Amino acid sequence: MPATSQPYPYRRRTYRLLAAAAGLATVGALAAALPADAHENKGGGHHPSRYQDVQLLSFNDLHGNLEPPSGSSGRVTELQADGTTKTIDAGGVEYLATHLREARQGKAYSITAAGGDMVGASPLVSGLFHDEPTIEALNKLDLDVTSVGNHEFDEGSKELKRLQYGGCHPTDGCYTDEGFEGAEFPYLAANVLDEKTNKPILKPYWVWKKKDVRIGFIGVTLEDTPGVVSADGVKGLKFKDEVETIDKYAKVLRAQGVNSIVALIHEGGLPASGAYNYDCDSSGAGSGISGPIVDIAKNITPSVDALVTGHTHAAYVCTIPDPSGKPRMVTSAASFGRLYTDTTLTYDRRTGDIVRTAVKSANHVVTRTVAKAPDMTELIGRWNTLAAPVGNRPIGYISADVPNTGTESPMGDLIADAQLAYGRKLDPETDLALMNPGGVRAGLTYAAKGAEGDGVVTYAEGFTVQPFSNTVNLQDFTGAQLIQVLKEQVSGTNTAAPKILQPSANLTYTLDLTKTGADRVVTDSIRLNGAAIDPAATYRVATNSFLAGGGDGFTTLGQGTNDLVGTDDLAALAEYLTANSSASGPLAPPAANRITIVQ
């Protein structure tokens, strides 16, 4: 009987028959309860078995990290049997390629999918060339399909379509004689609509086929993409609800006889542990994870068999109950190519569906102890040669690592100080600077990455920290508005997941995390140059263009007056480092003590 004739009640009846033997879900596996003919036919006969295991390899949030990420961005935490943890160096597409290729060996049915943010906020070797090198690398990785993420819109929908379909950059032209052919895999953007046509700007879904096995993929990005991307990047676009969109196209796929469906969702969760191998089902399905993906997963139609997610840069392999109460696999492979997820989907040829009770999944570390993939080494070397004249230029000196971790980070403080210094160059009346934490993409490491020497900061390293090409903007605010800005860090859309702005050295205050909402910012503690903020006075504030447009939920920052737009933020950082450090007098990392945190 063809798959199109199998009604939904039959699908549910299959679940009931299998669930009796399945028991409760364990970490990374719903169960393994199948009839005796479950195993694929390996005897070379003419009759395939009823069940076919399909390997789904997945990763997310690569962000153009072709080379191994440095510092904490290039490590993962592993939970040991005795309860302790250790860190492992991870990442780099030379190693990712080797791991994926080895994982595919012996797997006749294998798919590789991604959960968005393949490009954007990329290091210099990719970002300098509008991420053409990353698309080339993903083609070589044999990526089959990905959803769009919010960072795919950093340069707007026209540039995203160029990455998909190819062609030279409209401003910078072609970088090589071969030109740019675009992605050999589809970007899926089911919930991203053109305002004029009201249709998806790219394919909403894609079907993988091999012999008689068909699996559909639906790709969406977070509905709040306009809140985390510059206004120019999402101009002319509408972003629809993730659940409604996935449910809509699940019906479309089922009407075409495709009953096995995977959702690629660029939205994620926050596991209770930072260890990649944490068992987030240890106390029951979905109990060890929080964040937006939980409600999304609980509401997506049971027709969808598994969710590959991203955006939060967290690592998890969890089951979360679907609307019918049955556990469903939800995975994320951290970020920057440090992990990949290996999921086994058992396909039932009789129903054309995935046997959900047999799904197994696990995250694996992209260790750097395996052989490098020669084709990736060649690719990186070729693009690095083109980038070298720009990237190798020294822009400053540091005496120790400047990390970007913590509620207030040394790197965030350094950027804020640089923007205040630049702001005062534009306008001596500039009072303070604020930097959004999500814009601090990496820290600076003391150890040399190349031949520049320890403590030397190169332009390429600065680019990795601030790759967005935002401008430094000056605006006027009243003292009351400035206080409101600080409260918006922990209220409104930022209530559940606070976004703590990184302040210049002359702004101090107390953040009391024992309180709730806006009250977590202690108003009486706010001091600028040691003095209390006057609600009626006017203050000149330096931010980047993303914040100046009200990004990250800081609506008050979008209400400033007397705007003055300066140079790009990386140039401001480079100018500050050059002016305030030397080989004999390197810059010490800021102490990150401007915000007093009460917990």
N, C-alpha and C positions, 0 to 999 in steps of 0.2 A: 504494500500500500504506500503510495507516495507521501512525502512529508506534508504536502499541502492539505491532505485529507485528515490529518491527525488533529482533532479538536483539543482545546485547552484542557477540558476535564480529563482526557486520556493522559496528558502530560502530568497532571496532578496525581492521577492514580499511580503512575510510574514512581513518583516520589514516595507515595505511601508504601508501596511494596518494598522499596529499597530501604526506607527509613527504619523499618522494624529491626533490621539487622545492623543499622549504621551506628546507633548510639549517639552519645554527645560528641560534638566536634572537639578536636584537639588542635594544637598549634599547627597551622599550615595544612591541615587536612580535615575535610568534612567527614570522611570515612573511606572505607574501601570494601563495600559490600555489593558484589555483582554476581550474577548467575555464572555457572561453570563455563559458559562460552564467552566470557568477558574478554579474554586475552586476544590480542590481534593474531591473525593467522600468520605464523612464521614458517610454515611447512612448504610454502610455495604452491599450495593448491589453488584451485580456481574459485573457491568459495570463501570470501572474506568473512571473518567472524562478525557477530552482531555489533561488538564494541570496538572502537578504535581510539587509542590514546593519541591525543594531539598535544604537542609541546608548545606552550606559549611563553616565550622569553620576552621580558619587558623591562623598561627603565624609563626614567623621567627626569626633567630639569637638568639636562646636560649643560645648558647655557654656554655652548661653544668651548667647553673645557677640553680641548684636544690634548694639551700637555697635562701631566699630572698636577693637580692643584697643590698649592703650597700650604704650609701651616695646618691649622685645624681643619681647613676646607678639604684637605687631602688625607684625612684619617677617618676611620669608623671605630666605634666602640663595640667590643664583643663581650658578652656576658659569659663568664666561666662557670664550670660545674659547681665550684665552691662558693659561688655568689660574688666573687670579685670580678673586676673588669680589666680588659687590656685594650690598647688602641693598636690599630693596624693601618699602615700606609696603604692607600687605595686610590684608584682612578687613573685616567689617562687612556686615550682611545687606542694606543698601541697595545695596551693590556686588555682593554675591553673587547677589542676585536678577537684576540686570542681566546679569551674566556668564552665568548659567544660561539666561536667556531668549534671549540672543543665540546661545548654543551650540546651542540647540534649533531655531533657524530653519533651515528647509529639511530637517529630519529628520522624516520621516513616522513613523518608529518610534523613539521615545525613552522611556527609563525613567530616573527619578531615585531613587537608593537611598542609604542611609546606614549607617554601621558602628557606631552606638551612641554613648552619652554626648551625646545632643542636649541634655540638661538636666542640672542638678546642678553644684555649684560655680560657679554663675552670678553675673554681676554684679548689682548691686542692681535695675536696671530689670526684670530677669526674676526673680531670686531672691526679691525682696521679695513677689512675687505667686505664689509656688510654681510658677514657670515657665510659667504660662498665656500670657504674652506670646510665649515662644519657640514654643510649640505653634501659636499663631495665625500666627506668622511662617512656620513650616514648612508650614502649610496653604497660605499664599499663595505659597510657593516651589514648590508642586506636587510636594512630596515624595511618592513612591509607596509607599515601604516602608523600614523601618529595623529593625535588630536592637536589642535592649536592650543597654545597657552597664552596668558596675558602678554608675555614678552615677545611673542610673534607679532604683536602690534606696535612695538616700540617705534618703528619707522613707518607705520601706517599700513593700510590694507593693500595699496598698490605694490609696496615693497614685498609684502608677504606673497602676493600673487607672482611676483618676479621670482622669488625663491622656489615657488611651486613649478612654474612653467618655464623659467629660464630667461635669458636675455641679459645684456650688459646693463650696468647701473646707469640710470638716466643722467646723473651728474658726473660720477667718477669714471664712467665708461668701462671698458674691458681691462681686466688685470693680466690676462694671458692671451696668447695668440689663439687658443682654442675657444675662447669665449666662455659663457656659462650656460649649461644646459638645464639647470634646475633639478628639482628632486625627482628621483625615480620612484618615490613612494607617495601616496596621497596624504595630504593634510586634510583632516576632517574638521569642519566648523559648523556643526548642525545648528547651534544656537546663536550664530553670528549672522545677522541679516543686514542686507543693504536697505537703508531707509527708503530709497526710492522704489525698488522692486519688491521689497519685503520677502526676498528669497535669500537662502544661505549664500555667502560669498564664495564658498568652496563646497566640495562634496559633503553632504551630511553623514553619509555612511558608505561602507565598502564591504564587499563580500569576498572572503578568501575561499578558494576552491581547490581541492585536490581529489581527483577521481570522483567518488560519490559523497565526499565530505564537504560540507559548506558551513562556514561560520561568519556571521555578520559582525561588523564593528561600527559603533556609533561614537563620534567624537564631539566633545563639548569643552568649552572653557568656562571658568567661573563667571556667573552672571554679573558680578561686581568688577569685571575687567575695567570698565571706565573709571572706577575709583582708584585703580592702582597703575594706570597708564596715563601718559600725558594726553590732553584733550585733542591735540593734532593727530595722535596715533589712532584714535577711535572715531574720528570725524566721519559722519555719514553712515555710522553703523548702529545697530540695535543688538543688545545682548539679552537673550531670553532665558527664562528659568531652566535650570539644568534638568530637573525631574520631568517637567512637562515636555521638554524637547526629546529626551531619551524615550519616554513613553510613546510619544508620537511616532518616532521612527522605528521603534520596536514593532509597532502595529504594521507599519509599512513592510518591514522585513518579513514578518510572519505571513502577511498577505502574499508575499512572493515565494512562500514555502521555505524561508530560512528561519528555522526554529532555534538554532544555537546563536546566542548573541552575547558579545562582550562590549561593555561601555568603557571608553577611554575618557576620563574626566580630569580636567586640570583644576581640581579642587581637592583638598586633602584634610587630614586629621592630625591629631597630636597624641602619640602613644604615651603611656604612663612612664615609659623608660626610653632613654636615648640609645640603648643597645640595639643593634640591628636584628639580633636574634632573640629579642624579648618575646615571651609567649603572651600575647595580648588576649588570648582566649583562656588563660589559666583559671579564671573565675567565672567563665561562661562567655558565650558569644558576644562580642562587642563591648565587654566590660572594661577592657584595657585601653580604650581609645576614646578621645573626645574630639570636638571640632566640627566644622561644617559638614564633613563627609558623612558623619553619623546619620544626621537627619536626611541627607540626600539618599544614602543607601537604604534607609528604612522605608523610603517612599517610592523608589523606582520599581516599576512593575516586575513581578516575579519572572516575566518572560526573559529578562536579562540574567545571564548565568554567572557573570563575574565582572568585577570592577577593577580597572587599572587606573590608579589615581596619581596625584602629584601636588605641586604648588607649595606645600608646607616644608618641603625638603626633609621630611621625616621618613624613617624606615619602619615599615610594619607589614605583617601578613596576618590579617585578622578575618574573622567571620562576623558579619553583622546581619541580624535578622531582616528579611525582606518583609513586605506588607502582609504576607501570609504567615509570618512568624518563623519561616525556615531560614537557617543560616546560609549566608552567601559570601564567597571569598572576596575580600577587598585588600588590595596590595599597593605598596609604594616602595620604590627603591632609592630612598634618600635623594641625592642630587650629585651633579658634577661627574657622573659616570663611575661613582665609587662602588655601587652595587648593581646587580641585575637580579630580577625575579624569574624563577623557573617554576611554571605552573603546569600541571598535567590536567587537561580537560578530556574526560572520557566521553566520546561521541557515540550515541546510540543510533545505529543505521536504521533501525526499525521506526524510530520516531523523528529522526533528524535533529535530536536535541542532545544537550549535554546532561549527563547524569550528575546532578549537583552533589549528591551524597558521596561521590567518588573523587571530587576535585581535591588535588593536593598542591601545595605551594610552599616555596621557601626562598628567602633572599640569600644571595651568595656574594661574597666580597670579590671585587675586582682587584685581586692582589697584584703586586708588582714583582712577584717572584717567578712569574711565567715568562716565556720568551716574548719579546716584542713582535708585533705583526709587521713584517718588512714594508708592506704597502702603506701602512699608516706612518711609519718612520719616514718614508720617502715623502709622503704628503706634507707632514709637519715641517720637514726640512726645506721643502720647496717654498712653502708660504713664509717660513721664518726668514729665508733669504730675502724675500721681497720686503718683509717688515723690518729687517735689521737696521737700515739707516735711520728709521724713526724710533724703533723700540729700544735700541741699545744706548740711547743718549742718557747720561746721568742727569738727574734733576735734583738730587739731594743726598743727604747722609743721615743715618740713624744709628743710635748707640745700642739698640736692642730691638727685639720684635715689637711691633705696634699692632696688637690684635684687634679684631673687630667683634669680639665676643663680649657678652654681658649686657645688662640693662643700659648702662652707660659704658661705651667702649672707648679705649684710647684712640682708636682710629677715627671714630665718630667725632670725638673732641678735637682731634687734629684738623679734620676737615672744617669743622665749625670755626676754629681759630683762623684757618686760611681764608675762609669766606668773609669773616669780619675784617681781616687785614685788607683784603681786596675791596670790600665795600667801602672802607674808609679812604681808600685810594680814589674811588669814584666820587664819594661824598663824605667829607670829614665828619659830618653829623651822624653817620651810621653808629647805632648804639650797641647792637648785638647780632648774633647769627644763630640760626637753628638749622639742623640737618636731619633729614628723615633717616631712620635706621635702615630701612630697606634699600636705600641708595648706597650704603657702604657695603660693597659686594665682597670685599676681602680685606685682610690686613696686610701690613708690610713685614717681611721677614728679614732678619739681620743676615742670615746665611745667604751667600751669593747663589743665584740660580744659574748663572753662566760664568763668564770670564771677567765680570765687572768688579769683583772683589766683595768681601763681607762688608755689610753696612751701607753699600751704595744702593740708592734707589734709582732705578731706571724708569724711563718713560713708559715702557711696557708694563712694569709693575704698578705704576700709578694708574695706567689705563685699566688694569684688572680691578683696582679699587673703585674707580669711578668711570664706568664705560658708557654712560647714557648720553653724553653730550648735552646735558642740561646747561642752561645759562645761570649765572648768579644774578638774582634780581633784588632790587631794593624797593621796599614799600613802607609807608607810614601807617601806624596803628595807634589807637589810644591805649592807655595803660589797661583799661578794662578789657579791650580786645586781646591784648597780650596775655592777660590772666586767663581769658577764655580759651585761647589757643593751647595753653598748658593743660587746661582741664580737658580739652578734647583729646588729649593723649590717652585718657582712661575713661572716656564717656562716649555717648552716642554710638557710632559704628565701631568704635575702638574699646567698648566696654569689656567684651569677652576676651579680646586679644589686644592688650594695650600696645600702642606704638609710641615709644618714648623718644622724643626728639633729642638729638645730641646738641648740647648748648656750648656756646663760646665760653671762654674762661671767666668772663665777668658776670655771668648769670648763674645764680645758685638758688636751690630750693629743696624742700623735703618732700619725698614721695612716701606716703604712709600706706603700705599695702594691706594693713589690717582693716582699712576702711573700704568702702565700696564706691563705685562710680567716680564722679568728679571730685568727691570729698577726699580722694586719695592724694590729690595735690593740695598741700597745706598752704593756703593763700597767704597767711601771715608770714610764711617763711621765705617768700619769693624776694630775692634781692638782686639788684643790678648795680654793680660797682659798690656793693655794700649797703645801698639805700633801698628802701621799700619802693615798690612800683606805685606811682601816682595814677589812679584810674583816669583822671582827667587830662593827663599830660600826653604828648605825642612822642612816639618812639620810632626810630628808623631801624628797620629789621632787614637783614640779609638772609635770603633763603635761595634754594634753587628754583628753577621755573616750574618743576613738578609741584612743589609745595605752594608756590605762589599762585598756582591755578586751583588750589583747594584739594590737592590730591591726598590720598591716605586718610580721608575723613576729616581733614582740617579745613572745614568750610570757612572758618573765620579768616584763614590765611588767604582765601580767595577774595576777600573784601577790602584789601589794602588800597591805599591811595598814593598818588604821586609816584607812580612806578618808574623805575629806571632799570633798563636791562643791560647787563654787562657781558663779559666774555664767558666762555664755557667753564664749567666747574673744575675740570681737570687742569686747565691752564692756571686757574687760581691756586690750586693745590701745588702745582709745579713751581709757580712763582714764589709761594710761601716757603717751600722747602729750600729752594735755591737761595733765597734771601736770609734764611735763618739757620743754615747748616753749612758745614764744610768738612773736608776730610779730617782736619785736625780738631774741629769743633762740631761733632755730630749732634743731631737733635735727639733729646731724650723723650721717650714716650710720655704723653700726658698721664697724670695719675688717676684720671677718671673718678674724681671726687667732687664733682660739681653738683651732683644730685645725692642727697642724703637719703638712703632707703631704709625705711622701717618695715620690718617683716614680723 
